[in-house]
Amino acid sequence: MSEPLPSANTERPASPTAREIPYIALSSFYFAYYAALGAFTPYWSLYLQSRGMDVAAISVLMSLWYATRIVAPSTWTTLAAHSPKPIRWLRIGCALTLLSFTAFLLPMGFTGLFAAMCAFCFAYNAVMPQFEAITMSHLDERSDRYGRIRVWGSIGFIAVVSLYGVLIDRLGVATLPWLMLPLLAGLLLSSFGNRYAHLPADSADAQPIAFRTRLRHPQVIAFFAAAFLAQISFGPYYTFFSIYLAEHGYSASMLGMFWTVGVLAEIAVFFLASRIFRRWDAGKVLMFALLSAALRWSATALWPDQVAVMLLAQLTHALNFGAFFAAAMQLLVRFFPGRMNGHGQGIFYGLSSGVGGVAGALIAGQLWRFGGQTPFLAAAGFALLGALIAWYWLVRHPQAGHRF
């Protein structure tokens, strides 16, 4: 059995009270960020299709969303950690996000779209890991309150995905960049209303031995492996779900309804997060989230024409995204406490969402040639493998994880 991890610095600020946590400022950033994502994720592949891109080109362009996550989070958290005023990097990232997105208003072919996607996705992906660390600096050990803040991201997502489905049906998907500009402007505005609760004396680099030891611990490796496989399993969903259902006769407003149902269920989980984690360990929640994902992708592959089945599958988004993400944040606090959390967040986004996202999008693109159901069946297999890893390392041996 591996040796327990070194103890984290026990000198931590007192628990913040509800009044000391800037719920509105923090929530506004999540709202704006995920509102823009609510326009981008369900409809961007349809927008690229309207620009004349085929399935292969779309899979490459959408993979850039995940490819930039490999380097953007760690780059931004490192720049912020070495800056005397790290909040500036959040605002710079939001400004670059808005500026780079304006390129999509120009007429471009594949090369131009590739360059624009690289710039926009890098800037957009850079800011959220830093902001997660900002949020955790306000919560400290009361990380169970995270769901009450993060839920506003889901509310922003659902508001936009439902509204924009109707607008796209009426105005055409070519108007999507214009519709997204106000959302990204709101993100920039919110960044000026947020700041760290307290600045760490130094970064995780000041504890290199402890930090690297944690990265090598079996429970940490298992967590990142499970997160990596979870993101691969979402590849077909984020890349081709809208196209897949459109091929089965669903309208854009119907697609928006499916996405809305999933996020509504996710919102319920974020509201109940505190109760969930008081009753169940985060490792067990992570495992069940991955099992639910395996069932979801199987149903999506086998019964796409059954509206009731598809609605039920979307409801499981509460588990395989909402519960998974909330559990991941709990485990990141456990594995990388205090000033290590920003770097832990960067690794989480870079490895799971970054490398896993690229792999998921590219694998989905390659499997699409064998029929739309094939990538979703493969996704079910990846999710099941992740659940087995979580069961063995995070559930079967939970006592090892609690020595963090």
Secondary structure, DSSP 4 states (H G I P E B T S, - for coil): -PPPPPPPP---PPPPPGGGS-HHHHHHHHHHHHHHHHHHHHHHHHHHHHTT--HHHHHHHHHHHHHHHHHHHHHHHHHHHT-SSTHHHHHHHHHHHHHHHGGGGS---HHHHHHHHHHHHHHHHHHHHHHHHHHHHHHTT-GGGHHHHHHHHHHHHHHHHHHHHHHHHHH-GGGHHHHHHHHHHHHHHHHTT---SS--SS-GGGSHHHHHHHHHSHHHHHHHHHHHHHHHHTHHHHHHHHHHHHHTT--HHHHHHHHHHHHHHHHHHHHTHHHHHHHS-HHHHHHHHHHHHHHHHHHHHH-TT-HHHHHHHHHTHIIIIIIHHHHHHHHHHHHS-GGGHHHHHHHIIIIIIIIIHHHHHHHHHHHGGG-THHHHHHHHHHHHHHHHHHIIIIISSHHHHTT-
